[in-house]
Amino acid sequence: MQTSFSPRQLAEPDMAASEAQIRKCVHCGFCTATCPTYVLLGDELDSPRGRIYLMKEMLEKEQAPTAEVVKHIDRCLSCLSCMTTCPSDVNYMHLVDHARAYVQERYRRPLRERMLRALLAGVLPHPGRFRLALALARLAKPAQPLFQRAPSLRPLAAMLALAPRRATAPPSSATAAVPARKGRIALLQGCAEPVLRPEIREATVRLLNRASYEVVFAKGEVCCGSLVHHMGRKDDGLDAARTNVDSWTREIEGEGLDFIAIATSGCGTTIKDYGFMLRDDPAYAAKAARVSSLAKDISEVLSAIDMPHAAAPRPMTVAYNAPCSLQHGQRAGDGPKRLLSEAGFVVRIPEEAHLCCGSAGVYNILQPDIAARIGERKVERLDRLNAEVIATGNIGCAMQIGLRTGTPVVHTVELLDWATGGPPPKALA
């Protein structure tokens, strides 16, 4: 696509990076077939191609974002399916993240939206605050149908729907000594996952210990920054990235690390991008690139090390849902499916496996109506498989899918832990 950014604009690193991606787009339209919002809504402006046009006009002309432009940018899930199908290798993730930061800086949202976004940014990245918020949400759950009937309150209804009915105990942060240690792995502690499903961390630690790897939790680590970063809060996202780079660098320069393992694929996509995010920070560029090179999804770690012998405790059919952040954001391939198959599970893949489930960080709260329709479509495909359990690799997917199906939903690592001598997943109890 032709562009006419000025030399002054191109002197700004983020603008130059966006211009380079816009120029790659040839408007071929391949992305439209794999974009969930275009498939659902049929609006060209709700396709990656249409959004790139809107972002080009806004950035190139330095326009104040209009409500119409913001609406279509907000409707993007950042599922990155378009990047998998793009023959021109457009990095849509970097482009839309820049556009959202531009919108955040120059557009004044209605008060209700500002309050909701401030609430999400101030609560979800902080496990203590999030746990307290869920306790309050459980008390307010009876009001969910009332909120659902009022369009302006549907985001609150979505929040209440996602809140578990029972409180969970925080996962242990204690680490066990491993005899005949083969290596040392830092495990991302996360923010939402240990509050919603602490059993995922516990299963991951057991499995890695069983493979003779010591698991450590870096002191000072915070939320990966993806939630605020994808909401356009660039500075907040970069602050989180710097804090984590410092935490993991201390471990690397101390006893050393083989991997930084991540069991929430949405976080992994962002951490693997720290090198890009901090590329212009002279104090952090090299350290961030090093951290990104060590960051691996837990399925990638398990594929790279010697897994303990695995055998499914009983014959079981598993429907595997590949998170968008893993299949499109990280291009992790079929590792999770292969690991489950090798462990003795019968793995089935649903139709339209490339399409998002509608979770997408906080999308299912900010865009509840679209997210619900996308989620129902995903679950309908999964339920067709008649599986005993649904496995996925991202806490957001697990919550979004679990809300709409009677089939138990677990993390892939919970099944692998069970198959190598651990307890059955709680969801199967």
N, C-alpha and C positions, 0 to 999 in steps of 0.2 A: 504494500500500500504506500502510495506517495505521502510524504510528510513535508511540512515547511516550518519546523521548529527553528527558532532564531539561535544564533551562536550563544547569546546570553542564556537562553533556556538550557541549551545543551551543556553549558558549563556546570549545571547542577546535576550531580551524579544520578539521582533517582529519575529525573526527567530524561537524561540521556539513556538510561537503561530502558525506560518505557518506550522511548522513540525507536530504539533498536528492535524491540519486540513488535511494535506496530508496523514497522517497515517489512517485517517478515511475513505478515498476514497477506495472503493473496485472495481472500474472500472465496475460497473454494467451496465452503459450506459443509465439508466433511464433519465439522464439529457439531452441526445442528442435529445430526442423527443420534449423537451420544450425550446431548445436553438434557438433563432431566426436566428443566423448566421449559425448554422449547418443546420437548416431546409432550409435556403436559398441557402447556398453554398455547402453543402454536404461534407465538408472537416473535417475529424476527428480532425485536429489541430485547427479548428474553433468551436470546441465543448468544454464544460467545462472539460470533461474527458481528451481531448487532451491537453488543456491548462494547466491543473494540472500537466500532465506529463512534459510539457516544463518548467513550473515553478519549479518543483521539481529538474530537472536536473540543471537548472540555479542557484537556491539558494543553493542546497546541495553541488555542486561542485564549488560554488563561481565563476561561469564563467562570463566573460564579455558578456553582452547581444549582440546577433547577430541581424542583420537586419531582418532575418526570424522569430526569436522568438518574437521580438518586434512587427512585423507585426501582428502576431496572438493574442498577448496580446492587442494591440491597437484595434483590431476588436471586442473585447468583449464590449458589451453595458453596462455591470454591471446591467442588468435588474433583476438579481437574481432569475429568473424563475427556474433555476437549484436547488436553495436552497429549493424551495417549493416541488419539486419532489424527492429530494435526500433522500433515506431511511436511509442513514448513518449520516445524520445531519451534513454534511460538511459545514462549514461557508466559502463559496466561496468568500463572500464580503471581509472579512479580508485578505484572501489569495491573492486575485488579487490586493487589495490596497497596500499590502506590496510589491508585485512584481513590481507594477508601480513605487513605491518609489525607489526600487532597480534600475530599468531601468533609472529613472530620474537622479540618482546619478552616474551611471556608463556607460551610453550610450550617445554618441554625435550624435544627430539627424542632418539631413541635415539642412542647414541654413534656408531654406524656412519654414520648420516645426518648428524650434526653434522660428523664428519670429512670426509665427501664434500663437503658444502656449503662447508666452510672451504677445502678444496682447490680447488674450482672458483672460489670468490671470490678466492682468493689467487694463482691462476695465470692464468686465461683473460684477465682485463683487462690483463695485462702481456705484451707481445709477446716480450720476452727470456725470461721464465720459461716462456711457452707454447711457444716454440721448443725450449727444453731439455726440457720435458715430452714433446713429440712425439718427440724423439730417443730418450728412454727408452721411450716407448710402442712405437716400431718394434722395439726389442730384445725387448719383452715380447709382441709380436703372436702368436708361436706358442702362447702360453698362453690365447689368447682362447676356443677351444672348451671348455677346462677351466673357465674362469670362467663361461661361458654356462650350464653344467650346474648351477651352484649359484645358487639364486635371490638369495641375499644378495650375490653377486659380479657379478650381471648389469650393474649400472651400470659396473663396471670393464671388462666385456666390451664394452659399448657405446662406452666411451671408446677402447678399442683398435681397434674396428672403424672408428671415424671418423678415426683417425690415418692420414695419407697414407703410402704405402710408401716414398716418396722425400722427402728434405729439399728445401726450396725456399730460394732465395737471397732475402734481404730486398729489397723494391722500393727503387728509388732515391728519395731525397727531394730530389734536385736539381731546380731549376726552370729552365726555359728562357725566354730573352727572346723576346717575341712582337712582331714588327713590326706597326705599325698596330693597336695593341692596342685592342680594343673594350671591355674591362672586366677586372675582377679577381675571381677566385673562389678562396675558401678551400676546399680539399678535405679532408674528414675523413680522417685517417690510419688510424683504426680500430685494433683490437687483434687479433682473430682473422683477419680477411680478409687482411691483408698477410702473415701467417704461412702460411695455408693456400693462398691463391691470389693471390700478388703480381702476377700478370699483369692482374688486374682494375684495380688502381690505375694500372698502366702504360698500359693501354688508355684509361682515363678521361683521364689527362693528355694523351696524344696527341690524343685527340678534341677536347678543349677547346682545346688549342693550335691545332689545325687550324681551329677556329672563331674564332681570333684572340682568345682569352681567356687572360690570364696566370693560371697556377695557383700558389697559395701554400700552404704548410703552416705553420700557426700554431705558434709556439714555445710550449712548455709544455703543449700539448694532451695530454689523457690519454683513456682509455676513456670513452665517452659516459655510462657508468653504468648502462646498461639491465640488464646481467647481474645486478649486485648489487641494483639497485632492485627487479627483479621477483622476487628471492629474499627480499624483505622487509627487506633491509639498507638501511633508509631513509637513515641518516646517511652511509653510504658512497656511496650514489647522489647525494645532495645535494652532498657534497664534490667528486665528479667533475664535477657540473654547474657548480658555482661556478668550479672551475679552468678549465673550457672556456669559460665565459662571459667570464672575465678574458682568456684567450688570444685569443678572437675579437674582443673589444671593443678590444683593442690594435690589431688589424688594421683594424677599422672606423674607429677614431679616427685611425689613421695614414694610409695611402694609400687607405683605403676598400675596401669589398667590395660587389659586386653580389649575390652569393649565397654561402651556405655549402652546398656540394654534398656529398651523401652517397650513396655507392654501395652501402651496406648498409642496406636498408630498415628492419630492426629497430632500428638506431641512429637512423634518421631519425624514427621514431615517438616515441622518447624525447626527442630534441633539440627537436622541435617542441613538446614538452610542458614544456620548461624554464620557460616563463612561468608555468605552473600550479604546477609543483613549487616554485618559489622566490617565489611570489606574496606570501608573508608575511614575506619577508626584505627589510627596508627598504634594505639596501645593494645588493641584487641584483635586486629585482623588475623595475625598469625595464630594466636591462641584459639580463636574461634574456628578457623579452618581445621586445626588439629582436632578439636572437639567434634566437629562435624564428621571428620573422617572416621572417628571411633564410634560414632552413634549408629546403632543397628536396632532394627525391630527385633523383638525376642525370637521371632521365627527365623530371622537371618542368623542370629547367634546360635540357635539350636541346630541349624543346618551346617554351621561352620565348625562346631565342636563335636566330640564323640558323645553322642547321646547314649544314655544307659539303655539297656535292653527294654523294649516296649512291647506289650501285648495287651490288647483290649481285654478288660476283665470279662466281658461277655459280648456276643455279637450285637452290634449297634450301628444303625444308619444315622449318619450325620449330614445335615444340610449345612454347607459352608457358605457363609456370607463374607465376601472379600470387602473390607472397608475401602472406600475410595482413596483415603489417605495412604493406604498400603499399596493398592494396585495401580493407582494413577499418580499419586504424589511421590511415592518412593520407588515405584516400578519393581516391587519385590518379587514378582513372578508367582509361581505356584508353590512356593515353599511351604506355607501352612497346609495346603491340601496334601502335599506329598508327605509331610510329617505325620498327619493323621492317618493316611493310607498305610504308611509303613508301620504304624502302631497297631494296625489291625482293624481300624474302623472302616466301614463302607461309606465313602464320601460322595455326596451328590451336590451338583452345582445347579442353581436355579436359572431359569431363563432371565435374560436381561441382567446378568450378573454384573455388568459394567455400570449399571445405573445406581445412583445414590439411594440410600434408605430415607433421606430427609433429615437426618440428625444434624450433621455439619456444624459441630461446635454448639453455638447457641441459636442456630438458624431455626430449630424447631420451636423456639420461644419467640424469636423476633418475627418469624413468618409462619405462624402456626397453621394457617389454613392450607397453604401450599405444602408445607412439610407433612401435614396429615395425609393429604392425597398421595404424595410420593411414598410415604410410609406404608399406606394401605396397599399400594401397587406392589411394593417390594414384598410385603408379607404374603400377599396372595400368591406370588410366584414361589416363595419359600414353602408355604403350606401345601402346595401341589406335590411336593416331593415326599410327603408322608414320612418324614424322618422322625426319629425319637428325640432328637436334640438338634438345636441350631448352634453352630459355633461361629464366632467372629473374633476379630482382633482389636476391637476398639470399644471403650466403655460407652461412648455416645451411641454407636450402632446397637449395642446390647440393650440399652434403655429404650431406644426408639422402636426397635423390633419387638422387644418383650412386652411393650404396652399394647400390642395389637395381635398377639398370637397366644394360644394356649400351650404351645410347645416350649419346653425349657430352653433358655438361651444362656450359653456359657462362653467363656473365653477359650480359645484354642488351647492355651497352656494348661487349663484346668483338666481337659481330657488327657493331655500328654502326661501330666503329673499323675493322674489316676492310672494310666496305662503303665507307668514305671514304678508303681508301688505306693502312690499317695492315696488319700481318701477320695471317695466319689465327690464330684462337684456338688455343692450345696443345692443347686437348682434341681438336681436329680434325686435329692433325698425324698 
